[in-house]
């Protein structure tokens, strides 16, 4: 993998969508960071950090090897140990534990046989509750050993034996967890809607709301639907805690939701829907740099906003979901900053733009040209005087265009009203049957036949 210390700061610079090794040290503490997660996502995130970080690689993979040996997933252990052997061959954890692999595989095979045999017995006895629990146990086992397609299939079979609403919620939560690990976001969204369709008590709905909004937001976010993701994350009520720890943490809700909002909302929306959002404020307190970046953008301090985000780029490149989106999100925010910076002026010198937005020793001339070509910036570049000039608007043409549009709308409305009058004159108007004088279907059919046979003319 190619080593890259940071992503490019403008769309005119080449950038790779492939995962790269991050050379700079992150701001977070690895052990404190990983404590926010539970289950298999802990192991996945440790391996991801180990592969992508030159600074934390060895430490993350050592923790991943230990975490894998506490589980039953020999494939994840083999993956973590192989990576550690490549970058830290002298580490004690880099030596492959053959005896543990063999014994764990044997236990997994025996447990699989036992659970399948029990499930077969439950099916023969036709006890629905036992069949449901048998499929659940089998699904949990398959999920623990890393057989995700089989786990998803086992959890799906539980649906035919559910009895109460709580069972539907349990089944859907199992499926959401497996689907999120498989990156099957369509299944995640489908099961979120199924849970919302279950009749629950007010307390149960309140307890599930943060979980459902966070999962829905993550599905939209990883699919690249940043506006929908921002909407879902901003609706997440406080109190999520560790209920979603196997998928996403409260800190992730703040980071993902804040960045998506910053990339897709204007300043007024950011002020009302983010900074003044009492529910989302509880999550922003966990990641104060996101709140500072949004506040800087709202207060027109665009350079400060970009500097804050750039300071945490390394951390976000090590996030398992955020890594492949961070370049696009940062570029959306950067483009918005340049546009908002330019709006109050009829022209701005290129030197002032370079001072505000260009990296040291570089210019943003090509970036401005690309934004103008893409229609993001309504301006033109004066290369002689080195100015970025706003495209002058033709007020007279705008007034004429609005007048023509108004006249066309008036004509359409007049035609519609005349047509309605003619229909009423020949008694073809459909009335409410409950009202006196209402026409039934036969009368309406006969009236319409008479109307067209007589060739009634509609005059305009």
PyMOL commands that set and color helices and strands:
alter all, ss='L'
color gray80, all
select helices_A, chain A and resi 30-34+40-52+57-69+74-87+92-94+98-125+128-144+148-161+165-182+185-196+202-222+226-234+250-264+267-275+278-284+288-298+302-311+313-317+326-343+350-357+365-374+395-425+441-454
alter helices_A, ss='H'
color red, helices_A
select strands_A, chain A and resi 347-349+379-382+387-390
alter strands_A, ss='S'
color yellow, strands_A
deselect
rebuild
show_as cartoon
